[in-house]
Amino acid sequence: MLAQASPWYVHALQRTTASPAEPLSVPARMEWTTRPGSGPGAEILGPDLRRKRLLELGCGPGHNAAHLATRYGAQVTGVDLVGLQVRRSRSHYGRLNNLAFVAGHALHYLQASTEQFDAIYSVFGAVGLVAPELLLPAIAQHLKPGCTLAFSVPHPQRGGLRPAPDDRPRRDYVTLPDRTRLPIARWEFDAERWERHLARVGLWLVSAQEFHDARHSRWPTTLLITARKL
C-alpha cells in the first residue's frame, strides 16, 4: 500500500516514525542550499521583511518559515502537500502566533486564495515539482508589484546531468530516510530556461546563483533563482 502512496507522504511517514515531532528552537538563519550555513539568508526576499506577508510553497517541517516569523515578525504562511508534514511543522513551531501551516497542493492554494504577498518562496519545494506553466502564473497573480519570488531547486547539472533540453519534466527520485528511492517528475531547467518562463508571467530575473556541496560531489547541487514582479 505504501508503495502506491505519494513519495512525499512516505518520506514524512518515515521521518515521523523515526523521531517524534516536538517543539524546536527557531533556526538562526534561513537556508536555501543542501549545505547548512552556505549561501544567502532571508535578505534576498526583500530589504525590510518586518510585518510583511510571506508565503512558502512546500514548507516541509517549517524551519525557514519559523525563522522568518521570529527574526522579522513577518506574517508567514507555509503550505505543504502532505498533512503529516504540516502536523509535524505545527508540533515544531505552532506556538508562534504569526505563523500558519496549511495542508494542500500549492497550485490549488493559490487558485483559492485572494491574498497578495510581499514575497513568495520555495526551498526545494513546489517550484520545480509543479508544472511551471501552471504554477508561475498563479504565483505572479498573488505577488505584489516590485516584490520577490525566490526559489531553490536541485541543480540541473548535479551529478553530471544535463539540463532539460525542453519544457517537459524528467524522472527524478526522492531518497527516503531508510535510503530507498521513489520516482517523481521534476522540471530540471537551467537559469536561461527559468528566465524565459518567468518573463512570460511578468517576473524579471534578478539573479541565478549556483552552490556546491563538496560532501556529495564536485558538481553544483543547488540552483537559487531570484525574480521580481514588474
Phi, psi and chi 1 to 4 in degrees:
 res  aa     phi    psi   chi1   chi2   chi3   chi4
   1 MET       -  -43.2 -178.6  175.3  179.1      -
   2 LEU   -65.2  -29.1  -74.5 -178.8      -      -
   3 ALA   -63.8  -23.5      -      -      -      -
   4 GLN   -94.9   -6.4  -61.2  175.0   -6.5      -
   5 ALA   -78.4  164.2      -      -      -      -
   6 SER   -55.9  134.9  157.9      -      -      -
   7 PRO   -55.8  -33.3  -24.7   33.8      -      -
   8 TRP   -71.2  -34.6  -53.1  110.2      -      -
   9 TYR   -66.4  -45.3  172.3   82.2      -      -
  10 VAL   -61.3  -41.1  179.9      -      -      -
  11 HIS   -60.1  -48.2 -171.1  -77.3      -      -
  12 ALA   -64.5  -38.1      -      -      -      -
  13 LEU   -63.9  -44.8 -178.8   62.1      -      -
  14 GLN   -64.7  -40.2  -72.2 -168.9    9.8      -
  15 ARG   -64.7  -41.5 -176.1   71.9   69.4 -168.5
  16 THR   -66.7  -38.4  -59.0      -      -      -
  17 THR   -67.9  -37.3  -57.1      -      -      -
  18 ALA   -71.7  -36.4      -      -      -      -
  19 SER  -147.6  119.4   57.6      -      -      -
  20 PRO   -62.3  142.8   21.6  -31.7      -      -
  21 ALA   -71.3  138.9      -      -      -      -
  22 GLU  -152.3  163.0   57.4 -172.3    1.5      -
  23 PRO   -57.2  138.7  -25.8   35.8      -      -
  24 LEU  -123.2  154.8  -64.9  178.3      -      -
  25 SER   -71.8  148.5   57.4      -      -      -
  26 VAL   -74.3  133.2  175.0      -      -      -
  27 PRO   -58.9  149.1  -23.2   33.2      -      -
  28 ALA   -79.4  -17.4      -      -      -      -
  29 ARG  -146.7  163.4   75.5 -174.3  -53.7  -90.7
  30 MET   -88.7  138.6 -173.8  172.3 -175.3      -
  31 GLU  -113.6  135.5  -58.8  -70.6   -4.3      -
  32 TRP  -115.9  -13.6  -65.1   95.9      -      -
  33 THR  -120.4  179.4   77.5      -      -      -
  34 THR   -79.6   -9.9   59.1      -      -      -
  35 ARG  -116.8  106.7 -174.9  171.6 -175.5  176.4
  36 PRO   -54.9  136.7  -26.2   35.6      -      -
  37 GLY    93.1   -9.4      -      -      -      -
  38 SER  -102.8  154.9   65.6      -      -      -
  39 GLY    83.0 -178.9      -      -      -      -
  40 PRO   -75.2  176.5   30.0  -35.6      -      -
  41 GLY  -113.3 -144.4      -      -      -      -
  42 ALA   -71.9  -11.7      -      -      -      -
  43 GLU   -62.2  -23.0   67.2  -85.5    2.8      -
  44 ILE   -73.1  -11.4   67.7  171.8      -      -
  45 LEU   -80.8  -16.6  -66.6  176.1      -      -
  46 GLY   156.1  157.9      -      -      -      -
  47 PRO   -71.6  -24.7   26.1  -34.2      -      -
  48 ASP  -145.3  105.9 -176.3    3.8      -      -
  49 LEU   -98.4    3.2  -61.0  177.6      -      -
  50 ARG   -60.2  123.6  -70.7  174.9  -64.0  177.8
  51 ARG    60.9   18.2  -63.7 -179.5  -66.7  -80.8
  52 LYS   -82.4  159.6  -64.0  -63.7  176.5   62.8
  53 ARG   -95.3  118.2  -72.0  -67.5  -68.2  120.8
  54 LEU  -121.3  147.2  -50.2  179.9      -      -
  55 LEU  -129.5  127.3  175.6   65.4      -      -
  56 GLU  -108.4  127.5 -180.0  170.8    8.0      -
  57 LEU  -103.0  100.8  -60.5  175.8      -      -
  58 GLY    95.6   65.5      -      -      -      -
  59 CYS   -80.9  -13.9   62.6      -      -      -
  60 GLY    56.1 -135.3      -      -      -      -
  61 PRO   -76.3   -1.9   26.8  -33.9      -      -
  62 GLY    91.9    8.7      -      -      -      -
  63 HIS   -62.3  -47.6  -56.1  -41.6      -      -
  64 ASN   -67.0  -41.4  -75.9  -36.4      -      -
  65 ALA   -61.1  -41.6      -      -      -      -
  66 ALA   -64.3  -39.4      -      -      -      -
  67 HIS   -61.2  -46.1  169.6   76.8      -      -
  68 LEU   -65.3  -40.4  -68.6  165.8      -      -
  69 ALA   -67.2  -36.0      -      -      -      -
  70 THR   -85.2  -47.9  -57.8      -      -      -
  71 ARG   -70.0  -35.7  172.3   65.2  177.2   80.3
  72 TYR  -114.3   -7.4  -61.0   96.2      -      -
  73 GLY    66.0   24.3      -      -      -      -
  74 ALA   -73.0  154.0      -      -      -      -
  75 GLN   -91.2  107.4  -64.3  -70.2  -35.3      -
  76 VAL  -114.3  133.7 -172.8      -      -      -
  77 THR  -115.5  126.3  -60.3      -      -      -
  78 GLY  -110.0  125.8      -      -      -      -
  79 VAL  -110.9  134.2  179.9      -      -      -
  80 ASP  -140.1  144.4 -160.0  -85.1      -      -
  81 LEU   -65.2  -30.2  179.6   64.5      -      -
  82 VAL  -102.9  119.2 -179.6      -      -      -
  83 GLY   -59.6  -35.9      -      -      -      -
  84 LEU   -60.3  -39.5  -88.2  177.0      -      -
  85 GLN   -67.4  -38.6 -166.2   73.5  -77.1      -
  86 VAL   -65.7  -41.4  169.0      -      -      -
  87 ARG   -61.8  -36.8  -72.1 -156.8  -66.7  -87.7
  88 ARG   -66.4  -45.0 -171.1  172.0 -176.8   80.8
  89 SER   -64.1  -36.9   60.9      -      -      -
  90 ARG   -66.8  -35.9  -72.0  172.3  178.5  166.0
  91 SER   -65.3  -36.4  -63.9      -      -      -
  92 HIS   -71.1  -47.2  -68.2  -27.7      -      -
  93 TYR  -134.1   14.7  -54.9  112.9      -      -
  94 GLY   -62.5  -14.2      -      -      -      -
  95 ARG   -73.8  -13.2   63.8 -169.3 -176.9  -83.5
  96 LEU   -81.9  125.0  -58.6  176.6      -      -
  97 ASN   -70.2  -31.6  -66.5  -32.1      -      -
  98 ASN   -99.8   29.9   49.9  -26.2      -      -
  99 LEU  -135.6  129.1  177.9   58.1      -      -
 100 ALA  -129.1  138.7      -      -      -      -
 101 PHE  -116.2  133.1  -65.5  108.8      -      -
 102 VAL  -127.6  133.4  179.4      -      -      -
 103 ALA   -88.7  127.5      -      -      -      -
 104 GLY   164.5  166.3      -      -      -      -
 105 HIS   -73.7  135.1 -167.6  -73.8      -      -
 106 ALA   -56.3  -43.8      -      -      -      -
 107 LEU   -66.4  -42.7 -179.7   59.7      -      -
 108 HIS   -64.7  -38.7  -60.9  164.6      -      -
 109 TYR   -60.3  -47.1  177.0   87.0      -      -
 110 LEU   -64.7  -39.6  -70.4  167.1      -      -
 111 GLN   -65.4  -30.0  -69.9  171.5  -24.8      -
 112 ALA   -90.7  -13.8      -      -      -      -
 113 SER   -89.3  150.3  174.8      -      -      -
 114 THR  -112.5    4.8   58.9      -      -      -
 115 GLU   -82.5  148.8 -169.0  163.3    3.4      -
 116 GLN  -107.1  141.3  -65.6  -72.6  -64.5      -
 117 PHE  -118.9  150.5  -66.3   93.6      -      -
 118 ASP   -82.3  -19.9  -61.0  -68.7      -      -
 119 ALA  -162.0  144.5      -      -      -      -
 120 ILE  -126.2  137.5  -61.6  175.6      -      -
 121 TYR  -145.0  161.2   67.4   97.5      -      -
 122 SER  -148.9  125.1  169.4      -      -      -
 123 VAL  -115.1   99.7 -178.3      -      -      -
 124 PHE    49.7   40.2  -58.6  107.8      -      -
 125 GLY  -111.9 -132.3      -      -      -      -
 126 ALA   -67.4  -35.3      -      -      -      -
 127 VAL   -67.5  123.6  178.9      -      -      -
 128 GLY   100.1  -17.6      -      -      -      -
 129 LEU  -110.8  -11.5  -65.7  171.7      -      -
 130 VAL  -118.6  140.1  179.4      -      -      -
 131 ALA   -48.8  119.4      -      -      -      -
 132 PRO   -62.8  -28.3   17.7  -29.1      -      -
 133 GLU   -69.3  -14.8   65.4  -90.5   20.9      -
 134 LEU  -101.3  -45.2  -60.6  177.1      -      -
 135 LEU   -73.8  -43.6 -174.8   60.3      -      -
 136 LEU   -63.8  -41.5  -67.8 -179.4      -      -
 137 PRO   -61.4  -38.0  -22.3   32.8      -      -
 138 ALA   -66.0  -39.5      -      -      -      -
 139 ILE   -62.1  -47.5  -71.0  173.6      -      -
 140 ALA   -59.7  -34.9      -      -      -      -
 141 GLN   -67.1  -25.2  -71.5  175.1    3.2      -
 142 HIS  -106.7    7.6  -69.2  -81.8      -      -
 143 LEU  -104.7  129.4 -165.6   60.4      -      -
 144 LYS   -66.4  148.9  -64.8  177.4 -177.2  178.3
 145 PRO   -55.9  137.8  -26.6   35.7      -      -
 146 GLY    82.1   -2.1      -      -      -      -
 147 CYS   -99.8  174.0  -69.2      -      -      -
 148 THR  -110.2  138.0  -63.8      -      -      -
 149 LEU  -108.7  127.8  164.5   67.1      -      -
 150 ALA  -131.7  137.6      -      -      -      -
 151 PHE  -151.0  142.5   59.8   89.9      -      -
 152 SER  -111.4  140.5   56.8      -      -      -
 153 VAL  -135.4  159.7  -68.7      -      -      -
 154 PRO   -58.3  134.5  -24.6   35.0      -      -
 155 HIS   -62.9  133.5 -161.3  -74.0      -      -
 156 PRO   -66.0  -12.2   25.0  -34.8      -      -
 157 GLN  -106.7   12.1  -67.3  176.1  -74.6      -
 158 ARG   -60.4  142.7   66.8 -167.5 -176.3  -77.4
 159 GLY    63.8   17.0      -      -      -      -
 160 GLY    86.6   11.0      -      -      -      -
 161 LEU   -70.7  168.6  -64.3  173.4      -      -
 162 ARG  -110.8  144.7  -66.3  179.5  179.8  -88.0
 163 PRO   -58.4  153.7  -20.6   32.2      -      -
 164 ALA   -58.9  135.9      -      -      -      -
 165 PRO   -81.9   -5.9   30.8  -35.3      -      -
 166 ASP  -148.4 -168.3   51.4   38.6      -      -
 167 ASP   -90.8    6.8  -71.5  -16.4      -      -
 168 ARG   -84.5  150.7  -68.2  176.4  -63.7  179.8
 169 PRO   -73.8  161.2   30.4  -35.9      -      -
 170 ARG  -127.6  168.5   67.3 -175.0 -178.9 -167.9
 171 ARG   -75.6  129.0 -170.7 -178.1 -176.4   93.0
 172 ASP  -132.6 -177.6 -166.4   16.5      -      -
 173 TYR  -137.0  144.4  -65.9   88.3      -      -
 174 VAL   -97.3  125.2  174.3      -      -      -
 175 THR   -89.8  120.1  -58.6      -      -      -
 176 LEU   -82.1  164.6  -56.0  178.5      -      -
 177 PRO   -55.5  -29.3  -29.9   37.1      -      -
 178 ASP   -86.2    8.5   67.5    2.9      -      -
 179 ARG    78.4    0.3  -51.0  -49.8  -62.7  172.1
 180 THR   -74.0  162.9   59.0      -      -      -
 181 ARG  -126.4  135.7  -59.7  166.8   79.2 -134.3
 182 LEU  -120.6  141.0  -64.9  178.3      -      -
 183 PRO   -77.1  146.5   27.7  -34.7      -      -
 184 ILE  -141.0  167.9   59.1  169.0      -      -
 185 ALA  -101.4  135.3      -      -      -      -
 186 ARG  -140.0  139.6 -167.8 -172.7  -66.1  -82.9
 187 TRP   -86.5  113.1  -79.7  -99.1      -      -
 188 GLU  -107.9   74.6  -59.7  -88.3   -0.5      -
 189 PHE   -94.6  151.3  -63.1  162.4      -      -
 190 ASP   -85.2  176.2   58.7   16.0      -      -
 191 ALA   -62.1  -36.3      -      -      -      -
 192 GLU   -65.0  -41.5 -177.1  178.1  -13.3      -
 193 ARG   -71.2  -38.1 -168.9  171.9  -66.4  -86.6
 194 TRP   -60.5  -41.1  -83.0  118.3      -      -
 195 GLU   -59.7  -41.2 -177.0  175.2   18.2      -
 196 ARG   -64.0  -43.9  -69.2 -158.2  -65.3  -90.6
 197 HIS   -64.6  -39.8  -83.0  -88.1      -      -
 198 LEU   -65.7  -43.1  -68.6  163.8      -      -
 199 ALA   -62.2  -32.5      -      -      -      -
 200 ARG   -62.9  -24.2  -72.2  172.3 -168.7  158.4
 201 VAL  -112.2   16.6  -60.8      -      -      -
 202 GLY    81.4   26.8      -      -      -      -
 203 LEU  -112.8  128.6  -63.6  172.2      -      -
 204 TRP   -98.3  126.6  170.1   58.7      -      -
 205 LEU   -67.8  121.9 -179.8   70.1      -      -
 206 VAL   -94.0  -45.3  174.8      -      -      -
 207 SER  -157.0  153.1   67.4      -      -      -
 208 ALA  -134.5  111.4      -      -      -      -
 209 GLN  -115.4  140.9  -56.3  174.8   67.7      -
 210 GLU  -115.4  146.4   62.4  177.8   37.0      -
 211 PHE  -130.9  147.2  -62.4   93.1      -      -
 212 HIS  -107.8  154.9  -66.8   69.9      -      -
 213 ASP  -134.4   98.2 -172.3  -19.6      -      -
 214 ALA   -61.8  -15.6      -      -      -      -
 215 ARG   -67.8  -23.1  -60.5  172.3  -57.9  175.1
 216 HIS  -105.8  -46.3  -61.4  -60.8      -      -
 217 SER  -169.8  176.9   74.9      -      -      -
 218 ARG   -84.9   -8.1   62.6 -171.9  179.7   90.2
 219 TRP   -84.4  153.4  -57.7   97.5      -      -
 220 PRO   -62.0  144.5   21.5  -32.0      -      -
 221 THR  -110.2  -25.3   55.7      -      -      -
 222 THR  -131.9  136.6  -57.5      -      -      -
 223 LEU  -114.5  123.4  177.3   63.6      -      -
 224 LEU  -113.7  116.9  173.6   56.9      -      -
 225 ILE  -108.6  133.7  -60.9  -73.2      -      -
 226 THR  -122.8  129.8  -52.1      -      -      -
 227 ALA  -135.9  159.3      -      -      -      -
 228 ARG  -129.5  139.6 -174.9  168.4  -63.3  125.2
 229 LYS   -74.3  132.4 -175.4  172.4 -179.6  178.6
 230 LEU   -72.4      -  -59.2  176.9      -      -
